[in-house]
Amino acid sequence: MPKTIFPWNASRLASVRRRLQPPRFLQVTKIAVAVAIAWTLSPFLPGDGQELRYYAPLGALLSMHPTLMRSLRSALQTLAGLAVGVALAGAVLLLSEPSVWTISLVIGLGSLIGGMR
């Protein structure tokens, strides 16, 4: 029997087919579109958008979920977490200088607040 260049067997082909099923393919497509939109819009954000452009697609990638509602909820939770983090960091800067202890305290408080339901 001649050897093939690509030694695919039935289990590998089945694995590829499973990965290309409509739900998975739809999820990958949504992620790709979200990342492309985030990359395109990132230069228009206030501040230093050109130097930190890669954060926008990273945020889009991390907040994408199988359903629209889960993606929206995740994005809102991330935004709320960022707001709390900025507020805590601002409080630390007003009250003292950043140090190992103050950063640890802020991260601990932020984690406690983030765990509340």
N, CA, C and O atoms as a GROMACS GRO file, in nm:
protein
  468
    1MET      N    1   0.085  -0.118   0.000
    1MET     CA    2   0.000   0.000   0.000
    1MET      C    3   0.089   0.124   0.000
    1MET      O    4   0.179   0.135   0.083
    2PRO      N    5   0.066   0.218  -0.092
    2PRO     CA    6   0.149   0.338  -0.097
    2PRO      C    7   0.121   0.429   0.022
    2PRO      O    8   0.008   0.440   0.069
    3LYS      N    9   0.226   0.495   0.068
    3LYS     CA   10   0.211   0.588   0.180
    3LYS      C   11   0.158   0.721   0.127
    3LYS      O   12   0.193   0.766   0.018
    4THR      N   13   0.072   0.781   0.207
    4THR     CA   14   0.018   0.910   0.168
    4THR      C   15   0.102   1.022   0.228
    4THR      O   16   0.173   1.002   0.327
    5ILE      N   17   0.094   1.136   0.167
    5ILE     CA   18   0.170   1.251   0.217
    5ILE      C   19   0.113   1.298   0.350
    5ILE      O   20   0.189   1.330   0.442
    6PHE      N   21  -0.019   1.302   0.361
    6PHE     CA   22  -0.085   1.344   0.484
    6PHE      C   23  -0.153   1.222   0.546
    6PHE      O   24  -0.257   1.178   0.497
    7PRO      N   25  -0.097   1.169   0.651
    7PRO     CA   26  -0.154   1.047   0.709
    7PRO      C   27  -0.278   1.075   0.794
    7PRO      O   28  -0.273   1.063   0.917
    8TRP      N   29  -0.387   1.111   0.731
    8TRP     CA   30  -0.512   1.138   0.802
    8TRP      C   31  -0.582   1.006   0.828
    8TRP      O   32  -0.588   0.919   0.742
    9ASN      N   33  -0.633   0.993   0.946
    9ASN     CA   34  -0.715   0.875   0.975
    9ASN      C   35  -0.856   0.922   1.008
    9ASN      O   36  -0.884   1.042   1.015
   10ALA      N   37  -0.944   0.827   1.029
   10ALA     CA   38  -1.085   0.860   1.049
   10ALA      C   39  -1.106   0.947   1.173
   10ALA      O   40  -1.190   1.037   1.170
   11SER      N   41  -1.033   0.923   1.280
   11SER     CA   42  -1.054   1.003   1.402
   11SER      C   43  -1.010   1.148   1.381
   11SER      O   44  -1.074   1.239   1.433
   12ARG      N   45  -0.904   1.169   1.307
   12ARG     CA   46  -0.860   1.306   1.279
   12ARG      C   47  -0.962   1.379   1.193
   12ARG      O   48  -0.993   1.496   1.217
   13LEU      N   49  -1.013   1.311   1.092
   13LEU     CA   50  -1.114   1.373   1.006
   13LEU      C   51  -1.240   1.405   1.085
   13LEU      O   52  -1.301   1.511   1.065
   14ALA      N   53  -1.280   1.314   1.174
   14ALA     CA   54  -1.398   1.340   1.257
   14ALA      C   55  -1.375   1.460   1.348
   14ALA      O   56  -1.465   1.540   1.371
   15SER      N   57  -1.253   1.472   1.400
   15SER     CA   58  -1.220   1.585   1.486
   15SER      C   59  -1.229   1.717   1.409
   15SER      O   60  -1.280   1.816   1.461
   16VAL      N   61  -1.179   1.718   1.287
   16VAL     CA   62  -1.186   1.838   1.204
   16VAL      C   63  -1.331   1.872   1.173
   16VAL      O   64  -1.371   1.989   1.179
   17ARG      N   65  -1.411   1.772   1.140
   17ARG     CA   66  -1.554   1.795   1.110
   17ARG      C   67  -1.626   1.853   1.232
   17ARG      O   68  -1.709   1.943   1.218
   18ARG      N   69  -1.596   1.801   1.352
   18ARG     CA   70  -1.659   1.852   1.474
   18ARG      C   71  -1.624   1.999   1.495
   18ARG      O   72  -1.710   2.078   1.535
   19ARG      N   73  -1.501   2.035   1.469
   19ARG     CA   74  -1.459   2.174   1.489
   19ARG      C   75  -1.520   2.270   1.389
   19ARG      O   76  -1.527   2.390   1.414
   20LEU      N   77  -1.564   2.219   1.276
   20LEU     CA   78  -1.623   2.304   1.173
   20LEU      C   79  -1.775   2.300   1.172
   20LEU      O   80  -1.837   2.346   1.076
   21GLN      N   81  -1.835   2.245   1.276
   21GLN     CA   82  -1.981   2.242   1.285
   21GLN      C   83  -2.034   2.384   1.297
   21GLN      O   84  -1.962   2.473   1.344
   22PRO      N   85  -2.157   2.408   1.254
   22PRO     CA   86  -2.212   2.545   1.253
   22PRO      C   87  -2.199   2.623   1.384
   22PRO      O   88  -2.161   2.740   1.377
   23PRO      N   89  -2.229   2.567   1.502
   23PRO     CA   90  -2.216   2.651   1.623
   23PRO      C   91  -2.072   2.699   1.645
   23PRO      O   92  -2.050   2.816   1.678
   24ARG      N   93  -1.977   2.612   1.628
   24ARG     CA   94  -1.836   2.650   1.648
   24ARG      C   95  -1.791   2.750   1.541
   24ARG      O   96  -1.725   2.849   1.571
   25PHE      N   97  -1.828   2.722   1.418
   25PHE     CA   98  -1.792   2.811   1.308
   25PHE      C   99  -1.854   2.949   1.328
   25PHE      O  100  -1.790   3.051   1.301
   26LEU      N  101  -1.978   2.953   1.375
   26LEU     CA  102  -2.045   3.081   1.402
   26LEU      C  103  -1.972   3.157   1.512
   26LEU      O  104  -1.953   3.278   1.501
   27GLN      N  105  -1.930   3.087   1.617
   27GLN     CA  106  -1.857   3.151   1.727
   27GLN      C  107  -1.725   3.210   1.677
   27GLN      O  108  -1.691   3.323   1.710
   28VAL      N  109  -1.653   3.134   1.598
   28VAL     CA  110  -1.526   3.181   1.544
   28VAL      C  111  -1.547   3.303   1.454
   28VAL      O  112  -1.470   3.398   1.458
   29THR      N  113  -1.653   3.299   1.374
   29THR     CA  114  -1.684   3.412   1.286
   29THR      C  115  -1.718   3.537   1.367
   29THR      O  116  -1.671   3.646   1.335
   30LYS      N  117  -1.799   3.521   1.473
   30LYS     CA  118  -1.833   3.636   1.558
   30LYS      C  119  -1.708   3.696   1.622
   30LYS      O  120  -1.694   3.818   1.629
   31ILE      N  121  -1.619   3.610   1.669
   31ILE     CA  122  -1.496   3.659   1.732
   31ILE      C  123  -1.412   3.735   1.631
   31ILE      O  124  -1.361   3.843   1.660
   32ALA      N  125  -1.398   3.680   1.511
   32ALA     CA  126  -1.316   3.745   1.408
   32ALA      C  127  -1.375   3.881   1.370
   32ALA      O  128  -1.300   3.977   1.353
   33VAL      N  129  -1.506   3.889   1.357
   33VAL     CA  130  -1.570   4.017   1.322
   33VAL      C  131  -1.554   4.117   1.436
   33VAL      O  132  -1.524   4.234   1.412
   34ALA      N  133  -1.574   4.073   1.560
   34ALA     CA  134  -1.560   4.163   1.676
   34ALA      C  135  -1.418   4.217   1.687
   34ALA      O  136  -1.398   4.335   1.714
   35VAL      N  137  -1.320   4.131   1.665
   35VAL     CA  138  -1.180   4.173   1.672
   35VAL      C  139  -1.149   4.273   1.560
   35VAL      O  140  -1.080   4.372   1.583
   36ALA      N  141  -1.201   4.248   1.440
   36ALA     CA  142  -1.178   4.339   1.328
   36ALA      C  143  -1.241   4.476   1.354
   36ALA      O  144  -1.180   4.579   1.326
   37ILE      N  145  -1.362   4.477   1.408
   37ILE     CA  146  -1.429   4.604   1.439
   37ILE      C  147  -1.352   4.679   1.548
   37ILE      O  148  -1.332   4.800   1.538
   38ALA      N  149  -1.309   4.607   1.652
   38ALA     CA  150  -1.234   4.671   1.760
   38ALA      C  151  -1.104   4.730   1.709
   38ALA      O  152  -1.066   4.842   1.747
   39TRP      N  153  -1.035   4.658   1.623
   39TRP     CA  154  -0.909   4.708   1.567
   39TRP      C  155  -0.933   4.832   1.481
   39TRP      O  156  -0.855   4.927   1.485
   40THR      N  157  -1.041   4.830   1.404
   40THR     CA  158  -1.072   4.942   1.316
   40THR      C  159  -1.110   5.067   1.394
   40THR      O  160  -1.072   5.178   1.356
   41LEU      N  161  -1.184   5.051   1.503
   41LEU     CA  162  -1.231   5.166   1.581
   41LEU      C  163  -1.131   5.215   1.685
   41LEU      O  164  -1.146   5.325   1.737
   42SER      N  165  -1.030   5.136   1.717
   42SER     CA  166  -0.939   5.172   1.825
   42SER      C  167  -0.865   5.304   1.805
   42SER      O  168  -0.840   5.372   1.905
   43PRO      N  169  -0.830   5.346   1.684
   43PRO     CA  170  -0.762   5.476   1.672
   43PRO      C  171  -0.851   5.595   1.707
   43PRO      O  172  -0.800   5.704   1.734
   44PHE      N  173  -0.981   5.576   1.708
   44PHE     CA  174  -1.073   5.685   1.737
   44PHE      C  175  -1.102   5.700   1.886
   44PHE      O  176  -1.174   5.792   1.925
   45LEU      N  177  -1.049   5.612   1.968
   45LEU     CA  178  -1.069   5.622   2.112
   45LEU      C  179  -0.984   5.736   2.167
   45LEU      O  180  -0.878   5.766   2.114
   46PRO      N  181  -1.031   5.800   2.275
   46PRO     CA  182  -0.953   5.910   2.331
   46PRO      C  183  -0.824   5.858   2.394
   46PRO      O  184  -0.814   5.742   2.433
   47GLY      N  185  -0.728   5.945   2.401
   47GLY     CA  186  -0.601   5.907   2.462
   47GLY      C  187  -0.502   5.860   2.358
   47GLY      O  188  -0.501   5.907   2.244
   48ASP      N  189  -0.420   5.768   2.398
   48ASP     CA  190  -0.311   5.721   2.314
   48ASP      C  191  -0.352   5.596   2.237
   48ASP      O  192  -0.291   5.490   2.253
   49GLY      N  193  -0.454   5.608   2.154
   49GLY     CA  194  -0.510   5.494   2.083
   49GLY      C  195  -0.415   5.426   1.987
   49GLY      O  196  -0.421   5.304   1.971
   50GLN      N  197  -0.327   5.501   1.923
   50GLN     CA  198  -0.237   5.441   1.825
   50GLN      C  199  -0.136   5.348   1.890
   50GLN      O  200  -0.106   5.241   1.836
   51GLU      N  201  -0.082   5.386   2.004
   51GLU     CA  202   0.020   5.304   2.068
   51GLU      C  203  -0.038   5.182   2.139
   51GLU      O  204   0.031   5.081   2.154
   52LEU      N  205  -0.162   5.188   2.180
   52LEU     CA  206  -0.222   5.078   2.256
   52LEU      C  207  -0.336   5.012   2.180
   52LEU      O  208  -0.431   4.962   2.241
   53ARG      N  209  -0.328   5.010   2.048
   53ARG     CA  210  -0.436   4.956   1.965
   53ARG      C  211  -0.465   4.810   1.995
   53ARG      O  212  -0.580   4.767   1.982
   54TYR      N  213  -0.367   4.734   2.033
   54TYR     CA  214  -0.385   4.590   2.052
   54TYR      C  215  -0.476   4.556   2.169
   54TYR      O  216  -0.526   4.444   2.177
   55TYR      N  217  -0.499   4.648   2.260
   55TYR     CA  218  -0.588   4.620   2.373
   55TYR      C  219  -0.734   4.608   2.329
   55TYR      O  220  -0.810   4.532   2.389
   56ALA      N  221  -0.774   4.681   2.228
   56ALA     CA  222  -0.914   4.677   2.183
   56ALA      C  223  -0.951   4.539   2.129
   56ALA      O  224  -1.053   4.484   2.172
   57PRO      N  225  -0.874   4.480   2.037
   57PRO     CA  226  -0.909   4.345   1.992
   57PRO      C  227  -0.895   4.241   2.102
   57PRO      O  228  -0.970   4.143   2.105
   58LEU      N  229  -0.800   4.260   2.191
   58LEU     CA  230  -0.785   4.166   2.302
   58LEU      C  231  -0.910   4.170   2.391
   58LEU      O  232  -0.959   4.065   2.432
   59GLY      N  233  -0.960   4.289   2.418
   59GLY     CA  234  -1.084   4.301   2.497
   59GLY      C  235  -1.202   4.237   2.426
   59GLY      O  236  -1.285   4.172   2.490
   60ALA      N  237  -1.210   4.256   2.295
   60ALA     CA  238  -1.319   4.193   2.218
   60ALA      C  239  -1.308   4.042   2.224
   60ALA      O  240  -1.408   3.972   2.241
   61LEU      N  241  -1.188   3.991   2.209
   61LEU     CA  242  -1.167   3.846   2.214
   61LEU      C  243  -1.206   3.788   2.349
   61LEU      O  244  -1.271   3.684   2.356
   62LEU      N  245  -1.167   3.855   2.456
   62LEU     CA  246  -1.194   3.803   2.590
   62LEU      C  247  -1.340   3.813   2.630
   62LEU      O  248  -1.385   3.739   2.718
   63SER      N  249  -1.416   3.902   2.568
   63SER     CA  250  -1.555   3.919   2.609
   63SER      C  251  -1.654   3.848   2.518
   63SER      O  252  -1.775   3.863   2.537
   64MET      N  253  -1.608   3.773   2.419
   64MET     CA  254  -1.701   3.703   2.329
   64MET      C  255  -1.742   3.568   2.389
   64MET      O  256  -1.658   3.492   2.436
   65HIS      N  257  -1.871   3.542   2.385
   65HIS     CA  258  -1.929   3.417   2.436
   65HIS      C  259  -2.024   3.361   2.331
   65HIS      O  260  -2.057   3.430   2.234
   66PRO      N  261  -2.069   3.236   2.350
   66PRO     CA  262  -2.156   3.175   2.248
   66PRO      C  263  -2.286   3.249   2.219
   66PRO      O  264  -2.335   3.245   2.107
   67THR      N  265  -2.342   3.318   2.318
   67THR     CA  266  -2.467   3.389   2.293
   67THR      C  267  -2.446   3.539   2.306
   67THR      O  268  -2.352   3.585   2.371
   68LEU      N  269  -2.533   3.614   2.242
   68LEU     CA  270  -2.524   3.759   2.246
   68LEU      C  271  -2.541   3.811   2.388
   68LEU      O  272  -2.469   3.902   2.430
   69MET      N  273  -2.635   3.756   2.463
   69MET     CA  274  -2.660   3.803   2.599
   69MET      C  275  -2.540   3.777   2.690
   69MET      O  276  -2.505   3.862   2.772
   70ARG      N  277  -2.477   3.660   2.676
   70ARG     CA  278  -2.359   3.633   2.759
   70ARG      C  279  -2.244   3.726   2.721
   70ARG      O  280  -2.170   3.771   2.808
   71SER      N  281  -2.230   3.755   2.592
   71SER     CA  282  -2.126   3.848   2.548
   71SER      C  283  -2.152   3.987   2.604
   71SER      O  284  -2.060   4.054   2.651
   72LEU      N  285  -2.277   4.031   2.598
   72LEU     CA  286  -2.314   4.163   2.649
   72LEU      C  287  -2.292   4.170   2.800
   72LEU      O  288  -2.238   4.267   2.851
   73ARG      N  289  -2.336   4.066   2.871
   73ARG     CA  290  -2.318   4.063   3.016
   73ARG      C  291  -2.170   4.065   3.053
   73ARG      O  292  -2.129   4.135   3.145
   74SER      N  293  -2.090   3.988   2.981
   74SER     CA  294  -1.946   3.986   3.008
   74SER      C  295  -1.883   4.122   2.982
   74SER      O  296  -1.798   4.167   3.059
   75ALA      N  297  -1.923   4.186   2.873
   75ALA     CA  298  -1.869   4.318   2.842
   75ALA      C  299  -1.907   4.420   2.949
   75ALA      O  300  -1.824   4.502   2.989
   76LEU      N  301  -2.032   4.415   2.995
   76LEU     CA  302  -2.075   4.509   3.100
   76LEU      C  303  -2.005   4.481   3.232
   76LEU      O  304  -1.970   4.574   3.304
   77GLN      N  305  -1.984   4.353   3.264
   77GLN     CA  306  -1.912   4.319   3.387
   77GLN      C  307  -1.767   4.367   3.379
   77GLN      O  308  -1.712   4.417   3.477
   78THR      N  309  -1.706   4.352   3.263
   78THR     CA  310  -1.569   4.399   3.245
   78THR      C  311  -1.562   4.550   3.259
   78THR      O  312  -1.471   4.603   3.324
   79LEU      N  313  -1.657   4.620   3.200
   79LEU     CA  314  -1.661   4.766   3.210
   79LEU      C  315  -1.682   4.810   3.355
   79LEU      O  316  -1.616   4.904   3.401
   80ALA      N  317  -1.771   4.743   3.426
   80ALA     CA  318  -1.793   4.776   3.567
   80ALA      C  319  -1.668   4.748   3.649
   80ALA      O  320  -1.632   4.826   3.737
   81GLY      N  321  -1.602   4.637   3.621
   81GLY     CA  322  -1.478   4.604   3.691
   81GLY      C  323  -1.369   4.708   3.667
   81GLY      O  324  -1.295   4.744   3.758
   82LEU      N  325  -1.360   4.753   3.544
   82LEU     CA  326  -1.262   4.858   3.513
   82LEU      C  327  -1.295   4.987   3.587
   82LEU      O  328  -1.205   5.054   3.637
   83ALA      N  329  -1.422   5.022   3.594
   83ALA     CA  330  -1.463   5.144   3.664
   83ALA      C  331  -1.429   5.135   3.812
   83ALA      O  332  -1.378   5.231   3.870
   84VAL      N  333  -1.457   5.020   3.873
   84VAL     CA  334  -1.424   5.002   4.015
   84VAL      C  335  -1.272   5.008   4.034
   84VAL      O  336  -1.224   5.068   4.130
   85GLY      N  337  -1.198   4.944   3.945
   85GLY     CA  338  -1.052   4.946   3.954
   85GLY      C  339  -0.995   5.086   3.942
   85GLY      O  340  -0.903   5.122   4.016
   86VAL      N  341  -1.048   5.163   3.850
   86VAL     CA  342  -1.002   5.302   3.833
   86VAL      C  343  -1.035   5.384   3.957
   86VAL      O  344  -0.953   5.464   4.002
   87ALA      N  345  -1.154   5.364   4.013
   87ALA     CA  346  -1.193   5.437   4.134
   87ALA      C  347  -1.102   5.400   4.252
   87ALA      O  348  -1.057   5.488   4.326
   88LEU      N  349  -1.075   5.271   4.268
   88LEU     CA  350  -0.986   5.229   4.377
   88LEU      C  351  -0.844   5.282   4.357
   88LEU      O  352  -0.781   5.328   4.452
   89ALA      N  353  -0.795   5.276   4.234
   89ALA     CA  354  -0.661   5.328   4.206
   89ALA      C  355  -0.655   5.479   4.231
   89ALA      O  356  -0.556   5.530   4.284
   90GLY      N  357  -0.761   5.550   4.192
   90GLY     CA  358  -0.766   5.694   4.217
   90GLY      C  359  -0.764   5.725   4.366
   90GLY      O  360  -0.698   5.819   4.409
   91ALA      N  361  -0.836   5.646   4.443
   91ALA     CA  362  -0.838   5.666   4.589
   91ALA      C  363  -0.699   5.643   4.648
   91ALA      O  364  -0.656   5.718   4.735
   92VAL      N  365  -0.630   5.542   4.600
   92VAL     CA  366  -0.495   5.515   4.650
   92VAL      C  367  -0.402   5.631   4.615
   92VAL      O  368  -0.321   5.673   4.698
   93LEU      N  369  -0.413   5.682   4.493
   93LEU     CA  370  -0.326   5.793   4.453
   93LEU      C  371  -0.354   5.919   4.534
   93LEU      O  372  -0.263   5.998   4.559
   94LEU      N  373  -0.480   5.938   4.574
   94LEU     CA  374  -0.513   6.055   4.656
   94LEU      C  375  -0.465   6.040   4.800
   94LEU      O  376  -0.424   6.138   4.863
   95LEU      N  377  -0.469   5.917   4.852
   95LEU     CA  378  -0.437   5.895   4.992
   95LEU      C  379  -0.291   5.861   5.019
   95LEU      O  380  -0.239   5.892   5.126
   96SER      N  381  -0.225   5.798   4.924
   96SER     CA  382  -0.085   5.761   4.946
   96SER      C  383  -0.017   5.735   4.812
   96SER      O  384  -0.077   5.755   4.706
   97GLU      N  385   0.106   5.692   4.819
   97GLU     CA  386   0.181   5.659   4.698
   97GLU      C  387   0.167   5.510   4.668
   97GLU      O  388   0.151   5.430   4.760
   98PRO      N  389   0.171   5.473   4.541
   98PRO     CA  390   0.165   5.330   4.508
   98PRO      C  391   0.286   5.255   4.566
   98PRO      O  392   0.400   5.299   4.553
   99SER      N  393   0.258   5.143   4.628
   99SER     CA  394   0.363   5.057   4.682
   99SER      C  395   0.313   4.913   4.674
   99SER      O  396   0.200   4.888   4.631
  100VAL      N  397   0.395   4.822   4.714
  100VAL     CA  398   0.354   4.682   4.715
  100VAL      C  399   0.230   4.664   4.800
  100VAL      O  400   0.139   4.590   4.763
  101TRP      N  401   0.224   4.731   4.914
  101TRP     CA  402   0.112   4.715   5.007
  101TRP      C  403  -0.016   4.777   4.953
  101TRP      O  404  -0.123   4.716   4.961
  102THR      N  405  -0.006   4.898   4.899
  102THR     CA  406  -0.128   4.962   4.849
  102THR      C  407  -0.182   4.891   4.725
  102THR      O  408  -0.303   4.877   4.709
  103ILE      N  409  -0.092   4.846   4.638
  103ILE     CA  410  -0.137   4.772   4.519
  103ILE      C  411  -0.202   4.640   4.560
  103ILE      O  412  -0.305   4.602   4.506
  104SER      N  413  -0.141   4.572   4.657
  104SER     CA  414  -0.200   4.446   4.707
  104SER      C  415  -0.336   4.471   4.769
  104SER      O  416  -0.429   4.393   4.750
  105LEU      N  417  -0.348   4.581   4.845
  105LEU     CA  418  -0.476   4.615   4.907
  105LEU      C  419  -0.582   4.644   4.801
  105LEU      O  420  -0.695   4.596   4.812
  106VAL      N  421  -0.546   4.721   4.699
  106VAL     CA  422  -0.642   4.754   4.593
  106VAL      C  423  -0.685   4.628   4.518
  106VAL      O  424  -0.804   4.611   4.489
  107ILE      N  425  -0.591   4.542   4.486
  107ILE     CA  426  -0.625   4.417   4.415
  107ILE      C  427  -0.714   4.330   4.503
  107ILE      O  428  -0.810   4.270   4.455
  108GLY      N  429  -0.682   4.323   4.631
  108GLY     CA  430  -0.766   4.245   4.723
  108GLY      C  431  -0.906   4.300   4.734
  108GLY      O  432  -1.004   4.226   4.727
  109LEU      N  433  -0.918   4.433   4.751
  109LEU     CA  434  -1.050   4.495   4.758
  109LEU      C  435  -1.127   4.477   4.627
  109LEU      O  436  -1.246   4.446   4.628
  110GLY      N  437  -1.058   4.496   4.516
  110GLY     CA  438  -1.123   4.478   4.386
  110GLY      C  439  -1.172   4.336   4.366
  110GLY      O  440  -1.280   4.315   4.312
  111SER      N  441  -1.094   4.239   4.411
  111SER     CA  442  -1.136   4.099   4.400
  111SER      C  443  -1.256   4.070   4.489
  111SER      O  444  -1.346   3.996   4.449
  112LEU      N  445  -1.256   4.128   4.609
  112LEU     CA  446  -1.373   4.110   4.698
  112LEU      C  447  -1.498   4.172   4.636
  112LEU      O  448  -1.605   4.111   4.636
  113ILE      N  449  -1.484   4.293   4.585
  113ILE     CA  450  -1.599   4.360   4.522
  113ILE      C  451  -1.644   4.283   4.399
  113ILE      O  452  -1.764   4.268   4.376
  114GLY      N  453  -1.549   4.233   4.321
  114GLY     CA  454  -1.583   4.156   4.201
  114GLY      C  455  -1.655   4.026   4.232
  114GLY      O  456  -1.731   3.976   4.149
  115GLY      N  457  -1.632   3.971   4.350
  115GLY     CA  458  -1.697   3.846   4.389
  115GLY      C  459  -1.837   3.864   4.444
  115GLY      O  460  -1.908   3.766   4.465
  116MET      N  461  -1.878   3.989   4.469
  116MET     CA  462  -2.014   4.015   4.521
  116MET      C  463  -2.118   3.989   4.413
  116MET      O  464  -2.093   4.008   4.294
  117ARG      N  465  -2.232   3.945   4.456
  117ARG     CA  466  -2.342   3.921   4.360
  117ARG      C  467  -2.463   3.998   4.403
  117ARG      O  468  -2.567   3.992   4.337
   0.00000   0.00000   0.00000
